[in-house]
Amino acid sequence: MDISRAEPMFPGRPGFGRNGQVCLVRANHFFVGLVDKGLHQYDVTMSPEPTMTGVFRAVMCTLVKDHQSTTLGGRLPAYDGRKSLYTAGELPFKTKEFEVTLADKNPGPPGQRRERKFKVTIKHATLVSLQQLQMLMSGIPTDIPAQALQVLDIVLRDIVLNERDDMGFVPVGRSFFSRTIKDPIQLGQGIEGWNGFYQSIRPTQSGLSLNIDMSSTAFVGGGSLIDFIAEILNRKDHLSRGIQNELDYVKIKKALRGLRVEVTHRGQMRRKYRIAGLTKDSARELRFQLSTGETKTVRDYFRETYKLQLRYDFLRCLQVGTEQKPNYLPIEVCNIVPGQRYQKKLDDGQVSKMMSIACQHPAGRETSIRKSVLENKYNSAKRANEFGIEVDSNPTSVQARVLPAPMLRYHGTASCHPENGAWNMRGKKVVNGAKVGIWACVNFCNELTEDQVRIFCGKLSVMSSTTGVNFNGAKLKIFHARSDQVEAKLREVRQQAGNMKIDLVLAILPNKNGSLYGDIKRICETDIGLMSQCCLLKNVEKSSPQFLANVALKINAKCGGRNSVFSDIQVSLPVVWKKPTIIFGADVTHPSALDDTAPSIASVVASQDWPEVTKYHGDVHAQGHRVELIEGLEGIVKKLLLSFEKQSKQKPQQLIFYRDGVSEGQFRKVLEDEIPLIEKAWKALYSQKPAITFIVVQKRHHTRLFPSDGKYQDNSGNVMPGTVVDRQICHPTEFDFFLCSHAGIKGTSRPAHYHVLRDDNNFSADDLQSLTNNLCYTYASCTRSVSTAPPAYYAHKLAFRARFYLGQVPDMASEISAGSAPPPLMLPEIKDELKSHMFYC
């Protein structure tokens, strides 16, 4: 089969980097050998079509078991779980219909057996060529052959699900979770944390690679639905006193919606249902019509039909049918079907407990990864042999380099050389200190007296002045408020200032209350126009010098100051130092998985102060639900270009764009739709083609790097800050690299993956890697290097902040009935007083 090769879409690798100290690291990539046995795709249709995902696979498993040695000609196919079947070599037919009988797992007594019959049609669709994949592996630039890789992923997935079925794996995306890997962690409110592993096959410079990583996610605990609801409401009486509070029922409805349950009142016949909602009446009051036309209450029906006296007839019932054909079940006759992923948002306590699973020490994580590879026994699996796949059991050793940290300059001639990704400002002042003339402190903590608040504010003022922030003669006003008085109290703060400008509002919060924090930020930034800084009570009580200095840095950056700059711009900003350069960052964030109404939020920031590149202006807006590309990008870029001109007193001559929030599958769309809008905006202002370098930043990947030599690991056991990899595990032909720019604190560091989609500025590998690493030392809010280039980091922070602006809108996703259109959500406008400041850092 001939594959015609198009011109390369993305820039080729301009060579390998050479800067930094060379070292060896291990990556969680396991190389894969592949023999081309001729892959074929078949379309699969089932009638009637199953409603439960697991039934598709159960039907196909039965079909293969019954017909492999006969009608299937000895072939052992791989199945995607829905519409496609893949084989190594053709089946003996082009199309064939099979009849499959699926026995119920809980058949019940004789005479009540529930067998389901399915007609399954398997029809040849196409030959899946590996030629394009082989071209890529040999270094010929071409698109990644998504279909061939998908087939190999499905084969490896089938190995886990069908040949390790004793583990009871539950697939979630490309991850597989099981209660048997380790005992689940109880997260509270009936939710458990499960361990698992991730696997994905990828083309790299050294050939095909299987990326294996450890995963963890939340599942709903199995068992009694009554017990689950009691946990949600933190009730010790197992609901024996009923539920009187309507808000409790709202909480229950939100937690139960979409959950699958099985009934317990029919002996071994455990029918399964999905919860659509709750009824308004209790089981003793709710009446429905029987097929005879007679009406009965749910309580009476269960007593007469199943000889079951309901103990909780005072509770409302589950609705497990449709609006047209309702079906009611008492809560007490239902158990939760085990193995259901919990997709709603975890609270702070649950997140903290999940971190105990997710944050593995690097050595422990690597050991767990190696153990998963060995236990999966890829090379002895029947399907691996069938498809000619062989997986190396050892992780890949990779040549890496540790880039040097840049030298930083503070006020005057004071300089600082970071070590291990961190530094301190002892004896140093910020480069440019912001002026704070009038400020207010709003205390939301009953535990703190006004005197204690005044003492804390005095310490903060002294530390800020020591740090170089101008608090000289600053006038302070202290307020006390309850958490339900946020808006009224902030308006009072503004009104008492009269015509005078308030430079800063300091808010002291009792705990990490997202709602209170969100209220303060929304009101200050979109309603009143006040710069705010929040502090937690526990930190205020300690008032450690480190904490005070960190708050001072944030205040300085927010109020228009500049904390530090590079000592040697020519060394630290390759390419950028030569001509006026604007650096953009952008991100698009999406609502949670179960929210099908809330908008996505797009944010774009851009540097304003060449050659320092420390101050950024931003733009944020809501756009269509789960729209990946940035809407209105041309206008946003124009606005930020003009802002750069105004602040830098010159026109930009080149543009660098760090784009977060883009998956590999979206690269082409970004290249074809977003980059032309940037070009169009530039041409509209300057009547010439711009020199654009466009880099995608990815953090949601599963590549991990482990130090091979103690000399090149930090105190947390991770690779050193500045560790860069552009060999062996990167793209076979395109310009990409992994960079771990930050020091590990807890768990295993995740390097950022940078992939260049366009490069008019002709960066060398060294120049772009060094620039990106050095920028990570300019993040304004701390004296540590950060994990991604600050332009992208700031854009992410701004988009995250904007979620709070929408947070006051009721949870419409749970209230809107199926089929009704959600009302449009508009993001409130940020006040002019704050637009040109880094209020989000």
N, C-alpha and C positions, 0 to 999 in steps of 0.2 A: 504494500500500500504506500503510495508516494505522498509524502508530506511536503507541501510547498512552504517555504520559510519566508515570513514577512520580515521587514526591516525591524531591528531591535526597537522595542517600545521605550525602554528605560535605559539610562546611561550605563555603559559597561564599567567594570571595575578599572580605575586608573592606575592599577598597581597595588602593591601591599604596603602598609605602613611600616616604618622602620624606627620611629621615635620610641624612646622608653627602654626600660630594662626587660630583656627577653626572659620569659619563664615558661614553665609548663603548667597547664591546668587540665583537669579532667572535666568533660562535659557529659551530661546525661543523654548522650546520643549513642545508639548502638547500631553499627553498620549492618546493612542488609544485603545479602546476595540474592539475585533473582535470575531464574531461568525462564525464558519466554516460551511458554507452552501453548500459546495461542489463546488469548482471553476472549470470551464471547459473552455478550449481554443478552438476557432474555426478559421480555416484559411479562409481568405476572398480574393476573386479575383473579379476584376471589368473589364468589357469589354464594350467599349474600356477603356483602363486605363487612368484615368485623368492625365492631365499634370500639373495642379495646385494643390497644397497641400490642399487648402480649399475645393476643389470639392469632395475629398474622404469623408470628414466628412459630407458635405451637402447631398451626396447620401445616406450615412448610416442613417443620421437623418430622411430623408424622408422615408427610408425603415422601420425604427423602428416605426415611427409615423403611417404608413399605416398598419403595420402587427403585432404590439405588442400584441394586444388583441386577435388576431386570430392565424396566423401561428406560431408566436413566443411563443405561450402558456402563454402569460401574462408576460413573462420575460422582464426585462429592462437591456439590455446588456451595457457593457462599451467597447469603441472602441479606439484602439491606433492611429487611423487616417491614417492607411495604410493597413496592411496585417492581423491583428489579432483582434478577437472579444472575449470578455470574459463574462461569465454568472455565476450567483450563482444558481447552479442546471442546469441539462441538458435541452436543447431544445427538442421539440417533434420529431426531425428528426436528422439523422446522416449527411445528405447532402441535400441541396435544392438550386434551382436556382430561383431568383426573377428578375422581370423586374421593373426598377425604372425610372420614368420620372421626370427629373429635369427642372423646369421652370426657364427661365431667370429672374433675379431680375429686369431687365429693359426690359420688353417684347416688348415695342414698339407698334405701332398702329396695329390694326387687319390686318391679312394677312402677317405680318412680325414677328410674334411670333417665338422665337427661343427656342424650347424645345429639350433637349438632353435626349436620352434614353440609359440606361446602363443595362447590364445583370450582376447581382451580385450573385456569388456562395458562400454559407456558408457551410463549411465542418468541422465536428468534428475532432479535432487534438489530444487532450490529456486532462487528468484530471490533474489539478494543485494541488499538494498535499501541505498542510500546516504542515505536520508532522515534516519536518526538521526545519521549523520556530519555531514550538512548542518546539522541542528539544533544540534549541538555547536559547529560552526564559527561559527554565527551568535550564540553566547553563551547558548543555552538550556541550562540544566543537565540533563544526562542521562548515563546510563552510556556509557562509551567503547564504540563499536560494534566489538567485537573481530573479528567475522567479516569486515566490510568492510575493516578494516585488514589482516587476514590475507591477503585476496585481493590487495591492492595489494602487500604484501610478497612474495607468491609471484610476481607478475608481474615485480617488480624482480629477484628472485632468478633467475628464468628468463632474464632479459636477460644476467646475468653468466654463467650456466652454459651457455646455448645460443648466445648471440650473441658471446661472448668465449671460445669453446671453444679458441682457439689458445693461451690462457694456461695451460690445464691447471689451473683452479681446483679446489681441494678444499674443499667446504663444511663448516664446523663451526659448528653453531648458525646465527647470523646473520652469521657472518664467512666470508670466502673467502680461502684461502691458496694461494700458488703459489711454486714455486722460481724462476720467471722474473722476479718483481718485483725481487728483489735476490738475490745469491748467498746460500744458506743459511749460517748460522754453525754450525761444528762444536762441539757442546756436550760431546763426549766420550762414551765407551761406546756408540758407534753412533747417537747421537741428534743431530738437527739442529734449529736454530731457523729457522723460516720466517717471512717477512713476509706480511701480508695486510691486508685492510680489512674493516670492519664496516659494515653498512647496516641501517637500520630506519626505517619511516615512522611518524610520530607526529602526533596532533592538537595544535596549539598555539593561542595567542591570535591569531596572525597567519594561521592556516590550516594546511594540511597541510605537514609539514616532513620532509625526508629527512635523518636523522642519519647522517653518514659519519665514521668514525674509523679510525685505523690500528690494526692488531692484530698480535700475534705469538704463536706457540705452538710447541710442540715436536713434531717428527715423527720417526718411525723412519727412519733412512737406508736406502735401497734397497741391492740388491746381495747378495753371497754371505752365506748364513746362517753359514757357518763363520767368515768375517771378523767378522761381528757378534758372535758368541759370544767370539771372541778379544779383541775390544775390551772387552766386558763384564768379562772376567777379566783384562784388561790383560796378555795373553799375546803375546809377540813371535814365538813359534815357530809361530803359526797352528795350534795344538793338535796339532802333530806328535808331541808326547810324551804325548798322551792327557790325560785328566782323572781324577786319583786321589781328589781331595778331595770327599767327599760334600756338603759345604757349597757347593762350586762348582756342583754339579748343582742344589741347592736354589735358588741365585741364578739359574741359567740358566732353570729351570722357571718361576720368578716373572716373569722378563723376557720369556719367549716365549709365555706363556699368552695366548690370544686373538689372537695375531699371524697375519696372513694371509701365506701363502707360495705360490710357484708352482714347479712341478717343471721340471727342466732335462734330464731323461734321456729325454724322448720327442720329441726334435727340436723342431719348431715347435708341437707340441701342449702348450701351457703350462697345464695344469690348475692351478686354484687351490684351496687348502685353508686351513682355520683350525686352528691348533695347539690341541689340547685338553690335551696334557701330554707327558711324556717316559716312555719305557719304563724298566724296571729293568735290563734286559739290553742288551748291546751288539748291533750288527748281526750280528756273527759268532756270537753265542750265541742270539739271539732266534729262536724257531721259531714258525711259524704253519701253519695247515692250509689247503691249496688246495682248490678245488672238487672235485678228484678224490679227496680224502680223504688225500692224501699230505702229509706235513709237511716243511717246509724252513726253513733259516735265511734271514733277510733277505738276508745276503751272497750265499748261493748262488742265491737267486731272482733277484737283480739281475744276477748274472754269467750265468746261463743264459738269462733272458728278454730282457735288454737288452744282453747282451755287455759289461757294465760291471763292471770290477774296482774295488771300493770301496777308496779310499785311507785312509778313516777308519773301517774296520769295527770298530775298538776303541771307538768312541763309541756312546752310546745312541741310540735312534731317536726320531723324533717320532711321537706318536699323534695322527692327524688324523681319526679316526673317532669312534665312540661306544663305550661300554662293551659294549653288546650286539653291535656290529658294528665291531670295531677295524680300523684301517687304519694301517699302519706305513710310514714313509718315512725313509731314511737322511738325516742332516742335510746331507751334502755334495751331495745332488741338489736342494737347495732354495735359491731366492732369495727375498728379502723383496719382497713386492708394494709398489711405491712409493706414497707418498701416504697413509700410515697415521699418524694422530695418536698421539702418545705420551701416554698418560693416567695413567701412574704418577707417583709423586712424584719430582721432580728433586732431586739432591743439591746441597749448597751451592755447589760449583764450577759446576755446570750453571746454577743460578739466577743466579749472578753473570754468566755469559756471556749468558744470556737478557736480562738487564737492559741489556746494550749495544745490543740491538735495541729493547727496549720503551721505554727512557728517551731519547726524542727531545727535543731543545731545542724550545721552543714554536714558534719561527719555522720550523724544519725540519719539524715535525709538520704545521703548517698548510699548508706548501708541498706536502707529500706528500698531504694530504687533497684539496687543490684538484686536484692531478695525477690522483688516482684518479677524481674526478668527471668530468674532461675525457676521460680514457681510456675510461671506461665508456660514453661517447657515448649517454647515456640518450635524448636527444631524437631521435636518428637511428635508434634501435633499432626493429625491426619491431613488437615487442610493446608498446613504449611508444606507438607510433602506433595500434596495434590497440585498446588500452584507454584511449586519450585521456589519457595521462600526459605531463606536461612538467615537467622539473626545471631550476630556476635554477642556473646554473653558478657563481654567486658566493655566498660564505658570508653569513649574516645579520648585519647590524650591529644591535647591541642596546644600549639604554640601561641602564647599570649605575650603581651607587653604591658608593663606598668608605666603609664605616662606620668611625668612629673607634675606636681601641683604648681599653679601660677603664683608669682609673688604679688601680694596685695599691698596697696598703699592706703594709709589713713591720713588724718589731718597733719598738715605740715610735711615733714619728711619721714614720719613713722611708717615703717613697713613691717610686713608679717609674712612668714612662709609657713603655710599650713602643713601639718603632719598627720598622716592617717585620716585625711579628709576633714580635719577639724583644726580650730585655732581659737585663741581667746584675745580679748581686746584690753587686757590689763595694761594700764598706762597709756592707752591710746584713745583718741577721740575720732568720731565719725568725720568723713571728708567735708560734708556740708551739713550743718545742723539746722533742723527746722525750728521755727519760732512758735512757741505755745504761750499765748498771752492770757487767754481766759479759758478755764477748763472746769468741768463739773464731774463729780463722782456720784453715781446712783447705786446705792447699796440695796441689794435684794435679799440680804441674809439677816434673819432675826438675831443670829448669834453674835453679830458684830455691833458694838456700840459706835456712836459717832466719833468718840475719842480714838477708838481703834482704827477707824477708817481714816481719820485725819493723820494719825501716825504713819499708816501705810502710805498714804498719798505723799506725805513729807519725805519718806524714804525713797519713793519712786522719783520724786522731783529732784532730790539730791543725786541719785544715781543717773538720772537723765542728763543733768547738768554735767556730771563727771564724764559721761559718755560723749558729750558735745552737743546735746539737744538744748536749745535755748529756752530754759524755764525761768530765766531771770525776771523777777517781778510778776510771775504768773499768778493770777487771781483764781482761787478755788472756791467752789460752792458745793456743799455736800447735801444729798437728798437721800431719803429712805423710802423704799417702795415695796409693795407686795408684787408677786409675779403676775397677778391679774390687773395690775395698774400700769403696765408698761407704757401704753400710748399716752394716758393722761399725765403720767409723771414726766415723760420725755417732752411733752408739749409745755409742761410747766417750766422745765429747764430752759427751753427756748424762749418762753415768754419773759422769764425773769431777767434774761440777758438784754431785753429791749432791743435797741438798735446795734448793740455791740455783737461782734462775730465770736461765736464759741469755737475755739480751735479743736477741742477734744472733749468727748464724753467717755469717762471710764465707768464701766459697769462691773460690779462684783456679783457673781452668780453662785448660788449654793452648791450646785453640782453640774454635771454635763447634761443639762436639760436642753435638748435640741429645740423644743418648742419656745422656751424663753429666749434662748440665743437667737433663734430665727425671728422672733417678734422684734427684738432690739434692732437687728440688722435691717429688717424690712422697713421698720418705721424710720430709723435714722437715715437710711440711704435712699428710700424712694418716696418718703412722705415729708420729713422735716428738713433734711439736708445737713446732718451732723456727722462728723467723723467719730467713730466709736472704737473702743478697745475693751474687750471683755477679759476678766480674770476670774479664776475659780477660787472659792473660799479657802480650800486647803493650801493653795499656793500663797494667798494673801497672808494666812496665818503664819506660814513659815518665813515668808519674805526673804528668801535666800538671795545673796548678791547675784548669783547666776540668773535667777528668775527675774529680778529687777532689771538687770542689764539686757536680758532678752526682750522684755516688754519695752524698754527704752528704744531698742533697735526698731521694733515694729512701729512704735509711735513716730519715730523719725522718718521711716520710709513712707508711712501713710500720710504724714503731714507735709511731704514735699522735700524732705532732706535726702541726702545720698550717704550711704553708710561707708562703702569702700570702693576703690577702683583698682585697676591693674597698675602695678608699678611700671611695667614696660609694655606698652600697648602693641608695639611692633612684634614682640615675642608672643604675647598672650592672645592677640586677636589676628591670626594669620588671615590674609586676604581682606579682612574687614578694615584693617588700619590704613590700607592704601587709598581708599576713596570713601566718601560719605555713604554709609550703609544703613539701611533700615532692616531690623530683624523682627519678623512676625512670629507669633505663636497662635495656634487655633485648636479648638476642641469642640466636639459635639457630644453631649451626654444625653442618655435616654432614660425614660422612667423604668420602674421595676418590671420584671417579667410579666406579672399578672395584671399590670395596669394597662388597659387598652384604650385609654382616653387622653391621658396627660401628654402635653407636648414634649418634644425634644428641645434641648437648649443649646444654642450655638454661641460660642464666645471667641473673639479675636482680640489679641493685644499686639502692640507694636512698640518698639523702642523709640525714644524721642531725643536721645542725647548722645549722638555720635561725637567723639569716638569713645565715650565712656561706656555706653550701652548698659545703663543700670536703671533708668526710669522708663516706665511703660504706660501708655494710655490704652484703654480697652473699650470694647463694644460687646454687648450681650443682648440676645433676643430669643424669644420662643419661636419655634417653627413646627411644622407638621409632625404628628406622632411618628417617631422612629424614622424620620427623614435623615439620611446619613450625610448628605452634602449640605454645605452651608448656604442657606438661602440669603439673597441680597448681598453676596460677597463683594461684588463690584463697588457698590456704594460704600460699604464699610472700609474697603482698602483705600478708596479715594479720600475718605474722611481722615484716616490715620496717616496717609501720605502728607496731606495738607497740615496736619497737626505736627508732624515731624519737621516740615519746613519752618513752621512758626517757632517751634522750640529750639531747633538747631541752627536757625538762621541760614539755611542752605537747602538745596534740593538733593534728594538721595540719588546716587548713581548706580547702586546695585541693591538687590533685595534677597534676603534669605528668609525662608519660611519653614518653621517647624510645625508640622501638622500631627496632632494627636487624634486618637479616636477613629482610626481607619484600619480595617482588616485587609489582608492580602487580596481578598476577593473584590475590594473596592478600589484598588490601585488604579485600574484602567479608568473608572468613572471619575476619579479625582483628576487624573491627568487630562481627560477629555473635557470635563465640565468645570472644575474649579480653577485650574491654572490659567485657562484662557480668560476667565473673568478678572484675575489679578493683572494679566497682561493688558486687558482692555482698559482697566482703571488707570494704569500707568500711562498708556498711550493717550487717553483722554486728557490727562494733565500735562504731559511732557512731549507729546507728538513723536515718540520714538519707542522702539522695542526695548523692553526692560531686560536686564541681565538677572535672571531668576535662578536661585538654587532652592529646590523644594525637597524637604526631607520629611518622611513619615517617621514618627516616634511611636514605638509599640512597647507597652509594658504587659499587655495581656497575652503573654506567650509562656511556654513552659521550659525554655532552655535555662539550665542552671550551670554555674561554673564552680568547681571545687579545687582548692589549692593542692598541688602535688608536692609542694616544698614549704615547710614551715617558715622559711625565710620570706615567702611572698604571701603570707596570710595575715589578716588583722587580728585584733584581740578577740573578736567574736568567732574566729575560725573560718571566716569568709575570705574570698580573694581580696586583694588590696584595692583601695580606691584608686581609680585610674586604669584598672585592668581592661584592656581592649583586645578583642579577638576579631580578625578579618580573614582567617584561614580555616580550612577543613570543614567547619560546620555552617558556613555562610552560603549564600546563593552561589550557584555554579558560575554565573557570568556577570551578575549585576553588582552595583556599588552599594554594599551594605556592611554593617559591622555591629557587634555587641559591645557595649561599654558599661562597665560597673563603675560609675563615677563617685559613689558614696561609700562610706564605711558601714559595715553591718552593725546593727544594734541588737536585734533579736531575730532569731530564725536564720534562714538562708537568704542571702541577698539575691534579688532578681535583677540581672543586667537589663538595661534598656536596649532595644533593637532599633537601629536607625537604618532606613532604606531610602536611597536617593531616587526620586522620580524624574527630576530634571536638574541639570547643572550647567547653566550658561556661564558661570564664573570659573569653571575649570579647576575646581578644587583637587589637590592631590589627596591621597588617602591620609597622609600625615596631617595636612592642614585642616581638613574637616574634622578628623578625630580630635586633634588638639583644641581646635576652636570650641567644639561641643563640650569637651571635658572641662576646659577653662571657664566657660560660661556657667557651669554648674557650681562654681565658687562665688557667683555674684548674686545668689538668691538673698533677698533683703531681710528675711525674717529670722535668720539664725547665723551662727558662725560655724556652719558645717557645709560641706558640699552636698548637693541634693542628687536624687536618683535620675532625674531627667532634665534636659535643657530648660532653664528658667522661663523662656518665652512660652513653651508648651505647658510648663507647670503653672504659671500665672493664668493662662487661659483656662486650664482645668479648675483652678481655684475660683475664678470668676464665674464659670458655668455652675460650679457647685454652690456658690453663694446665691446665685439667681434661683436655685431650687427653693431656697427659703422664702423668696418673694412669692412663690406660688403655693407655699406650704399652708397658707391661711385659707386656701380654697378647700371646701369639704371634699371628702373622698368620693367624688362623683362616680368613680369606676364601680363602686359597690352599690350605687343607688340607681344607675341608669339601666333601664330594662333592655333586654336584648333587642337589637334592631333600631333603637332610637339613637339619634345622632347626638354626640356630646356637644355642649355649648362651647364656643371658642374660648380659649384661655389666652389672655393678653398679659405679657410681662409688664409690671409697672415700670415707668421710666425712672432711671436713676437721676437724682437731683443734680442740677448744673454745678452746684458747689463741690461735688465729689467726682464728677466725670473725669477730670484731668488728674486725679490722684489715684494712688495704688491702695485704695481703701480695702481691697480684698486680700492683701498679703498678710 
